[in-house]
Amino acid sequence: MITFETVLPMLYVTPLTWQELAPILSHPTNSPRLAVQAWYESGLLEQRLPEVHALFGIPQPPAHHPEIDTGVHTLMVTEQAWLRSKDPAVVFAALVHDLGKGVTPQDQWPKHTDHETNGVPLVKNVCARLGVPPDVEHLALMVCEFHLHGHRVFEMRPGSVVQWLEKSELLHNTKLRQQFMLACEADARGRTGLENREYLSPYYVETVARLAQSTWHIEARQERLQAAITAVKHHYAPIGNKDNVKAIVRRDAGLAPIGQEPSHGDTPAC
């Protein structure tokens, strides 16, 4: 059995592999944040996961990231993912979701424009080096490239949400959709003081997917998409009022109305 007492000396001898990392990410009682932080403090993280090590010391906009440091954010997101799911695929996706911020030119800090797409080749490299299974890699790449889509669904038009879900395979792949949104929620909550913020995107995405799937018997794609969009607009009418849409999401999910939640934060922007 891998324990945190054996992790560090073991890694001195053997390269980090998915077979070694997965049990750490899915440990039933010990947060993987402890292991990653121990590797960072001992210098091992730079050897085993240099792409994650590179995130420490890189600032983010404090308005959206009170913790500021990207490495600290990554630790927090990893822990939030682990708290919500012991699925190593979800926790791994959280661990590598912001690798693109590690290659942002310093003169652009604390902004990280295009960090989602910039991170894709880095995630591919990590997956190849560790021997990550294809399905785990697929989720990690999706979270890296599209996690801001998950945060911004309430700012997107219903048609854009439906088409994004269709093109990304999230519409009909329930497991992938739920894994993806768990990682997005971890990203939203992995920020100092925002651990208990309201995050309604998973509920909204699930309902949009259900409504869209109910129209998928229509053969012609354009007619099918239009029917899906109409169903979403009807359910959330008036769709143009974001506060109204969120109120319906809360109602459908059986959540407390706004003002009765312990803590709220703005929609994550990066």
C-alpha positions as CSV (number, residue, x, y, z in Angstrom):
1,M,0.0,0.0,0.0
2,I,1.3,3.5,-0.9
3,T,1.3,5.8,2.1
4,F,2.5,9.3,2.4
5,E,5.5,8.1,4.4
6,T,6.7,6.0,1.5
7,V,5.8,8.4,-1.4
8,L,8.9,10.6,-1.2
9,P,11.7,7.9,-0.9
10,M,9.9,5.8,-3.6
11,L,10.0,8.7,-6.0
12,Y,13.7,9.1,-5.5
13,V,14.1,5.6,-7.0
14,T,11.5,5.4,-9.7
15,P,10.0,8.0,-12.1
16,L,6.5,9.1,-11.3
17,T,3.9,7.0,-13.2
18,W,0.2,7.0,-13.4
19,Q,0.2,3.7,-11.4
20,E,1.9,5.5,-8.6
21,L,0.0,8.8,-8.9
22,A,-3.6,7.4,-9.2
23,P,-3.7,5.9,-5.6
24,I,-2.5,9.2,-4.2
25,L,-5.2,11.1,-6.1
26,S,-7.9,8.7,-5.0
27,H,-6.8,8.1,-1.4
28,P,-9.8,7.7,0.8
29,T,-8.6,9.8,3.8
30,N,-5.5,11.7,2.8
31,S,-5.9,14.7,0.5
32,P,-3.5,14.6,-2.5
33,R,-2.7,18.2,-1.7
34,L,-0.5,16.9,1.1
35,A,1.6,14.8,-1.2
36,V,1.9,17.5,-3.9
37,Q,2.8,20.1,-1.3
38,A,5.4,17.8,0.2
39,W,6.9,17.2,-3.2
40,Y,7.1,21.0,-3.8
41,E,8.7,21.7,-0.4
42,S,11.2,18.9,-0.8
43,G,12.2,19.8,-4.4
44,L,10.7,16.6,-5.8
45,L,7.9,18.3,-7.6
46,E,10.3,20.0,-10.1
47,Q,11.7,16.6,-11.0
48,R,8.4,14.6,-11.1
49,L,5.8,17.2,-12.3
50,P,7.8,20.2,-13.5
51,E,4.8,21.6,-15.3
52,V,3.0,21.9,-11.9
53,H,6.1,23.1,-10.1
54,A,6.4,26.0,-12.7
55,L,3.0,27.4,-11.5
56,F,4.3,28.4,-8.0
57,G,5.2,32.0,-7.8
58,I,3.1,33.0,-10.8
59,P,0.5,35.6,-9.9
60,Q,-3.2,35.7,-11.0
61,P,-5.7,38.6,-10.8
62,P,-6.6,39.0,-7.1
63,A,-10.2,40.0,-8.0
64,H,-10.8,36.4,-9.1
65,H,-8.0,34.7,-7.2
66,P,-7.5,36.0,-3.6
67,E,-4.8,33.4,-3.1
68,I,-3.0,35.0,-6.1
69,D,-0.3,32.3,-6.5
70,T,-1.2,29.9,-9.3
71,G,0.6,27.0,-7.5
72,V,-1.5,27.6,-4.4
73,H,-4.6,27.7,-6.5
74,T,-3.7,24.4,-8.0
75,L,-3.3,22.8,-4.6
76,M,-6.6,24.2,-3.5
77,V,-8.4,23.0,-6.7
78,T,-6.9,19.5,-6.4
79,E,-8.2,19.3,-2.8
80,Q,-11.6,20.6,-3.8
81,A,-11.8,17.9,-6.5
82,W,-10.8,15.2,-4.1
83,L,-13.4,16.4,-1.6
84,R,-16.1,16.0,-4.2
85,S,-14.9,12.8,-5.9
86,K,-12.3,10.2,-5.2
87,D,-12.2,9.5,-9.0
88,P,-8.5,9.9,-9.9
89,A,-9.5,11.1,-13.4
90,V,-11.3,14.1,-11.9
91,V,-8.6,14.9,-9.4
92,F,-5.9,14.6,-12.1
93,A,-7.9,17.0,-14.4
94,A,-8.0,19.5,-11.5
95,L,-4.3,19.1,-10.9
96,V,-3.3,20.0,-14.5
97,H,-6.2,22.3,-15.5
98,D,-4.1,25.5,-15.3
99,L,-0.7,24.3,-16.7
100,G,-1.0,27.0,-19.5
101,K,-0.5,29.7,-16.9
102,G,3.0,28.4,-16.4
103,V,4.0,29.6,-19.9
104,T,2.3,33.0,-19.8
105,P,5.0,35.7,-20.6
106,Q,5.9,37.5,-17.5
107,D,5.1,40.9,-19.0
108,Q,1.4,39.8,-19.2
109,W,1.1,38.8,-15.6
110,P,-1.3,38.6,-13.7
111,K,-3.5,38.1,-16.7
112,H,-3.3,34.7,-18.5
113,T,-4.9,35.2,-21.9
114,D,-5.4,31.9,-23.8
115,H,-4.0,29.8,-20.9
116,E,-6.6,27.2,-21.7
117,T,-5.3,26.4,-25.2
118,N,-1.7,27.1,-24.1
119,G,-2.0,24.3,-21.6
120,V,-3.2,21.6,-23.9
121,P,0.2,20.5,-25.2
122,L,1.6,20.6,-21.7
123,V,-1.2,18.3,-20.5
124,K,-0.5,16.0,-23.4
125,N,3.2,15.8,-22.5
126,V,2.4,15.0,-18.8
127,C,0.0,12.3,-19.8
128,A,2.5,10.7,-22.2
129,R,5.3,10.8,-19.7
130,L,3.2,9.3,-16.9
131,G,1.4,6.8,-19.0
132,V,-2.0,8.2,-18.2
133,P,-4.9,6.1,-19.6
134,P,-6.7,7.5,-22.7
135,D,-10.0,8.2,-21.0
136,V,-8.2,10.1,-18.2
137,E,-6.2,12.1,-20.6
138,H,-9.3,12.9,-22.6
139,L,-11.0,14.4,-19.5
140,A,-7.9,16.3,-18.5
141,L,-7.5,17.9,-22.0
142,M,-11.2,18.9,-22.0
143,V,-11.0,20.5,-18.6
144,C,-7.8,22.3,-19.5
145,E,-9.2,23.7,-22.7
146,F,-12.8,24.3,-21.8
147,H,-13.1,24.9,-18.0
148,L,-14.0,28.6,-18.6
149,H,-16.9,27.4,-20.8
150,G,-18.2,25.5,-17.7
151,H,-17.9,28.7,-15.6
152,R,-19.6,30.9,-18.2
153,V,-22.6,28.9,-19.3
154,F,-25.0,31.6,-17.9
155,E,-23.3,34.2,-20.1
156,M,-23.7,32.0,-23.2
157,R,-26.7,31.9,-25.4
158,P,-28.8,28.7,-25.1
159,G,-27.8,27.7,-28.7
160,S,-24.2,28.1,-27.9
161,V,-24.4,25.9,-24.8
162,V,-26.3,23.2,-26.7
163,Q,-23.9,23.2,-29.6
164,W,-20.8,23.2,-27.3
165,L,-22.2,20.3,-25.4
166,E,-22.8,18.5,-28.7
167,K,-19.4,19.1,-30.2
168,S,-17.5,18.3,-27.0
169,E,-19.3,15.0,-26.5
170,L,-20.7,16.2,-23.2
171,L,-24.3,16.1,-24.4
172,H,-24.7,12.3,-24.6
173,N,-21.8,11.1,-22.4
174,T,-23.2,11.5,-18.9
175,K,-20.2,10.2,-17.1
176,L,-17.8,12.6,-19.0
177,R,-20.2,15.5,-18.5
178,Q,-20.4,15.0,-14.7
179,Q,-16.7,14.5,-14.4
180,F,-16.0,17.6,-16.4
181,M,-18.4,19.7,-14.2
182,L,-16.9,18.3,-11.0
183,A,-13.5,19.6,-12.1
184,C,-15.0,22.9,-13.1
185,E,-16.7,23.2,-9.7
186,A,-13.4,22.4,-8.0
187,D,-11.7,25.2,-10.0
188,A,-14.4,27.7,-8.9
189,R,-14.1,26.7,-5.2
190,G,-10.4,26.3,-5.1
191,R,-9.8,30.0,-4.2
192,T,-9.2,31.6,-0.8
193,G,-12.5,32.5,0.9
194,L,-14.6,31.1,-2.0
195,E,-14.7,27.5,-1.0
196,N,-18.4,27.7,-0.2
197,R,-19.4,30.0,-3.1
198,E,-22.6,29.2,-5.0
199,Y,-21.8,27.3,-8.2
200,L,-24.9,26.5,-10.3
201,S,-23.3,25.6,-13.6
202,P,-23.5,21.8,-13.1
203,Y,-27.2,21.9,-12.4
204,Y,-27.8,24.2,-15.4
205,V,-25.7,22.0,-17.7
206,E,-27.5,18.8,-16.6
207,T,-30.9,20.3,-17.3
208,V,-29.9,21.7,-20.7
209,A,-28.5,18.3,-21.6
210,R,-31.7,16.6,-20.6
211,L,-33.9,19.1,-22.5
212,A,-31.6,18.8,-25.6
213,Q,-31.6,15.0,-25.5
214,S,-35.4,15.0,-25.5
215,T,-35.3,16.5,-29.0
216,W,-32.6,14.2,-30.5
217,H,-35.1,12.0,-32.2
218,I,-35.5,14.7,-34.8
219,E,-33.5,13.6,-37.8
220,A,-32.5,16.9,-39.4
221,R,-29.7,18.5,-37.4
222,Q,-30.8,22.2,-37.7
223,E,-34.3,21.3,-36.8
224,R,-33.1,19.2,-33.9
225,L,-30.9,22.1,-32.6
226,Q,-33.7,24.6,-32.9
227,A,-36.0,22.3,-31.0
228,A,-33.4,21.9,-28.3
229,I,-32.9,25.7,-28.0
230,T,-36.6,26.3,-27.9
231,A,-37.0,23.8,-25.1
232,V,-34.3,25.4,-23.1
233,K,-35.7,28.9,-23.7
234,H,-39.2,27.7,-22.7
235,H,-38.0,26.1,-19.5
236,Y,-36.0,29.1,-18.3
237,A,-38.2,31.9,-19.7
238,P,-37.4,34.7,-19.7
239,I,-34.0,33.3,-20.8
240,G,-32.5,36.8,-21.2
241,N,-32.8,37.5,-17.4
242,K,-29.8,35.7,-15.8
243,D,-31.1,36.2,-12.3
244,N,-34.4,34.5,-13.3
245,V,-32.5,31.6,-14.9
246,K,-30.5,31.1,-11.8
247,A,-33.6,31.2,-9.6
248,I,-35.2,28.5,-11.8
249,V,-31.9,26.4,-11.5
250,R,-32.1,26.7,-7.7
251,R,-35.7,25.8,-7.7
252,D,-35.2,22.7,-9.9
253,A,-32.2,21.6,-7.8
254,G,-34.0,22.2,-4.5
255,L,-31.4,24.7,-3.4
256,A,-32.0,27.6,-1.0
257,P,-32.8,30.9,-2.6
258,I,-29.9,33.4,-2.9
259,G,-29.3,35.1,0.4
260,Q,-29.7,31.9,2.4
261,E,-26.4,30.4,1.2
262,P,-23.4,30.6,3.5
263,S,-21.1,32.3,1.0
264,H,-21.3,33.6,-2.6
265,G,-18.8,34.8,-5.2
266,D,-18.9,36.1,-8.7
267,T,-18.7,33.8,-11.7
268,P,-15.1,32.6,-12.0
269,A,-13.3,34.4,-14.8
270,C,-10.0,32.6,-15.0
